[in-house]
């Protein structure tokens, strides 16, 4: 079987990123996370930048 063995959908938060980075390399190689981003209402680029910076 080709492709990832597991495709989690974690939130794009520091704790979720750390959890994926903390996986053993042999497991991390078989995981392909699809990160969920916070909902951004409005078209203001400044709001988007602030929301992304907040989640880092």
Secondary structure, DSSP 8 states (H G I E B T S, - for coil): --S-SB----BSSHHHHHHHHTS-HHHHTTB----B-----SS-HHHHHHHHHHT-
